[in-house]
Structures are given as C-alpha cells and as structure tokens.
C-alpha cells in the first residue's frame, strides 16, 4: 500500500472532488484517479460513490478514512522524530503570517532567530489569518502568526502580545487634526480596507457597518497604502506599529478601541519537534 496514495485519498475526501484535489496537491487528475482505483482493488471494496463530478464516501470508505487519518498522523510524527536523530540536520519550518503583520514582524524574527539557530531555516508565507488557520490544520504550514479569536480553538496557540488598531492618514488629511476618531467621522471619508479573509476585514466590517465605510481600495500592500495616505487620497485603520516610524503618516486613537491579540498557532495532536519548540520559545521574546 503506497503512502502517497493514502494522502491522495485523504485530499479527495476533503474536497469531495478528484479534480480539485489534484489541483491542490499538484498531481495530475489521471494519476489521482489511478491511485484511488489501485487502493480499491487492493482493499477489495469501493471507497466512493460517484455521482457525476461529485463523489461521496461509502460506509467502508468512511471507516477507512478514519484509519487513514490516524495512520498518516502517526507516520508524520514518526518521521519528525526520525529526522531529529541527525544532530547536524537542517530543519525547515514553514511560517504563515498576514502581510500587514509581516511589515513589522519580519524584523523581529528574521534574521535574529536563524542567527540563534543556524540549523533551523524559516520559510515565510504571506497568508491571511483565517486562511492560515486552515493551512495549519491541513499541515501545509507548521506555524501561523496571526490574530487570536474565540473560534480558532481548532489549533494550539499561545499569546505573543496584544496591540491596538489605530486610525492612519496623511498629515494634511481633514481628520489628522482630531484627537480621537469616532465612527461618524469615518462615514464619508475615502477608506482603504484590507481584503476578505483577514482579521482586519472581519472586525472593521462588523464595527463600521452602520454607517458603512466609503471603501475606495482593498489592499494589504503597505507601500500602496502608504502612497494613498501620504497623498491624502484615503485613510485606514491598521496595527499601530505599521507606520509608527513614518513621520509623514499621522496616527490617531479610535474612540472605541480595537485591540488585537497576536499569537502563534500550530496543529493539534502532532509531535512537536525540537525545532518547533525552539521557535515557540523564541516568540515569547518578541515585544509589541
């Protein structure tokens, strides 16, 4: 029984579609279809009921999926322990982080962590918090640094620090002279919103739905946002650290404060390698 075939089977079950699964795992559709047929022939029973482009598990297939999930988790834990036997082994950790957080987090992580841990290499992936949680649970990321919310209990997590979101504008913006920014003040002002899938979009959309914001741009590119702010084309709400060193950008507190808990997330029920332990420990030293 080929372990790769089991991973293909797991992905097909997740998406209930062979075409979608093949796109996600970057394996051709005929290869995935052939792998499923090989499994069925070897097992002696049908895994899926096929109805056009949609498929669903047979009762035997559902039980086999439970066994597959347990076996692959055990194998992944075994593999992680095995590679640690090599003292000089270089480990790569995949870390997801939202683009906006990354603007001030990168300098707090890279290159300090790798200088302290030369055998551990970090690869950084820019992903929104909500998407990143899914990628951690799907084992496409080892860690996510993002915003902690009550409905993220599907992952293990630890708090790194808390920070505030503040109003940002250019120095000549009409609201730059105000001491605090209220909801009513923002109603008719051109506004920059971070795209869907992010903590920002969710919390700001909920807070400022009545009256609605006059959103003129959706972007998580800090250079683009900075251009809009400095030319007084729009304003935005972001973490206070994003433009704290930019003298050409004005920040003001919100009359109803928005606080974000920044934390590190990793998958539940996995073997936490020494490299992972070192990275979790390192994040405790990061200050807001």
Secondary structure, DSSP 8 states (H G I E B T S, - for coil): --HHHHHHHHHHHHHT-HHHHHHHHT--HHHHHHHHHHHHHHHTS--EEEETTEEEE-HHHHHHHHHHHHHHHHHHHHHHHHHTT-TT--EEEEEEE-HHHHHHHHHHHTTHHHHH-TTEEEEEEE--HHHHHHHHHTTS-SEEEEE--GGGTTEEEEEEEEEEEEEEEETTSGGGG-SEE-HHHHTTSEEEE--TTSHHHHHHHHHTBTTB-EEEEE---HHHHHHHHHTTS-EEEEETTTTTT-TTEEEEEESS-EEEEEEEEEETTS---HHHHHHHHHHTT---
